[in-house]
Amino acid sequence: MSLPYQDATTGAKAMDEVQRILQRFGVQNFGHMQDFEKGELIVQFTFRNIPICVRASAKGYAAAWLKENPYSHRRRASRAEWEQRALDIGGKAVYSILRDWIKGQVMAIESGILSFEGAFLGQMLLPTGETVLDRAINSKMLPQLSDQRPAA
């Protein structure tokens, strides 16, 4: 089974589309960047004076890819090369994933399924620079989820 988005080829087209989607939606500004140290893609925009910061982890995707494609001595690469390949794939995939997620959130807002706040509450930036989700997690306001998954 292949992991969705593992064959993504570039992020530039995806970010161009995100910019077009958000401009049509009416955002005041838009930008994106990579945090190489954390392995994250960051998209920021402002809508009606509400700053939004969306982060996607290339390292998280790489870990999922490695789970689907584990290293073995039969690979034509060293373990380090295989892990770097996973990170490269994750670095491309997160662009398309964020594009589709943002597109879905905007569609949900425009069709009345969600309010803007409902769609982007966790990504709203507080005056402290942290997101609402970061604050909720750090304040232990959310229930702790078990790592155990229900039996299928």
LUMSE-305584 format. One line per 10 residues: number of its first residue (from 0); for each residue x, y, z of C-alpha. Coordinates in steps of 0.2 Angstrom, whole numbers, plus 5000, padded with zeros to 4 digits. Example, Ala and Ser with C-alpha at 12.3 -4.5 7.8 and 13.67 -1.06 7.14 Angstrom:
residues 2
0) 5062,4978,5039 | 5068,4995,5036 .
END
This chain:
residues 152
0) 5000,5000,5000 | 5007,5017,4996 | 5006,5032,5007 | 4996,5047,5000 | 5006,5061,4993 | 5022,5051,4993 | 5024,5054,4974 | 5022,5073,4976 | 5035,5082,4965 | 5036,5100,4970 .
10) 5029,5112,4983 | 5030,5128,4972 | 5013,5124,4963 | 5005,5119,4979 | 5009,5135,4987 | 5004,5145,4972 | 4987,5137,4973 | 4986,5140,4992 | 4989,5158,4989 | 4976,5159,4975 .
20) 4963,5150,4986 | 4967,5162,5001 | 4967,5178,4990 | 4950,5173,4983 | 4944,5170,5001 | 4949,5187,5006 | 4965,5186,5017 | 4975,5202,5020 | 4992,5194,5018 | 5000,5177,5015 .
30) 5017,5169,5017 | 5026,5153,5019 | 5043,5147,5024 | 5052,5131,5030 | 5060,5128,5047 | 5074,5117,5042 | 5079,5113,5060 | 5062,5107,5065 | 5058,5100,5048 | 5042,5110,5046 .
40) 5033,5120,5033 | 5024,5135,5040 | 5010,5144,5031 | 5004,5161,5039 | 4990,5173,5034 | 4979,5185,5041 | 4960,5185,5039 | 4949,5200,5046 | 4964,5205,5057 | 4966,5187,5064 .
50) 4983,5180,5062 | 4984,5161,5057 | 4999,5150,5058 | 4998,5132,5051 | 5013,5120,5053 | 5016,5104,5044 | 5029,5092,5049 | 5040,5084,5036 | 5048,5074,5049 | 5031,5067,5054 .
60) 5027,5062,5036 | 5045,5055,5035 | 5041,5044,5050 | 5025,5038,5043 | 5034,5034,5026 | 5047,5024,5035 | 5034,5014,5044 | 5026,5010,5027 | 5043,5007,5019 | 5055,5001,5032 .
70) 5074,5000,5030 | 5081,4983,5027 | 5099,4977,5022 | 5091,4973,5004 | 5089,4992,5001 | 5101,5000,4989 | 5105,5013,5001 | 5112,5015,5019 | 5101,5017,5033 | 5105,5036,5034 .
80) 5102,5038,5015 | 5085,5029,5017 | 5080,5040,5031 | 5086,5056,5021 | 5075,5049,5006 | 5060,5048,5018 | 5064,5066,5024 | 5065,5072,5006 | 5048,5064,5002 | 5040,5071,5017 .
90) 5047,5088,5013 | 5038,5088,4996 | 5022,5079,5003 | 5018,5092,5016 | 5016,5106,5003 | 5002,5096,4994 | 4994,5090,5011 | 4993,5108,5017 | 4986,5114,5000 | 4972,5101,5002 .
100) 4969,5104,5020 | 4967,5123,5018 | 4957,5121,5002 | 4945,5109,5012 | 4944,5121,5027 | 4940,5136,5015 | 4927,5126,5006 | 4919,5121,5023 | 4918,5139,5028 | 4911,5145,5011 .
110) 4898,5131,5011 | 4893,5135,5029 | 4898,5118,5037 | 4911,5127,5048 | 4914,5145,5054 | 4931,5153,5051 | 4934,5151,5070 | 4929,5132,5069 | 4940,5129,5055 | 4956,5138,5061 .
120) 4954,5139,5080 | 4969,5129,5084 | 4980,5139,5072 | 4975,5156,5078 | 4990,5166,5084 | 4989,5174,5101 | 4998,5190,5106 | 5011,5179,5114 | 5015,5171,5098 | 5009,5154,5102 .
130) 4994,5146,5094 | 4977,5143,5103 | 4981,5124,5101 | 4999,5127,5109 | 4991,5136,5123 | 4978,5123,5126 | 4991,5109,5126 | 5003,5118,5137 | 4989,5123,5149 | 4983,5104,5150 .
140) 4966,5110,5145 | 4963,5095,5133 | 4960,5077,5138 | 4975,5066,5136 | 4973,5054,5122 | 4978,5036,5124 | 4992,5030,5112 | 4982,5014,5111 | 4971,5012,5096 | 4954,5003,5097 .
150) 4954,4985,5090 | 4948,4984,5072 .
END
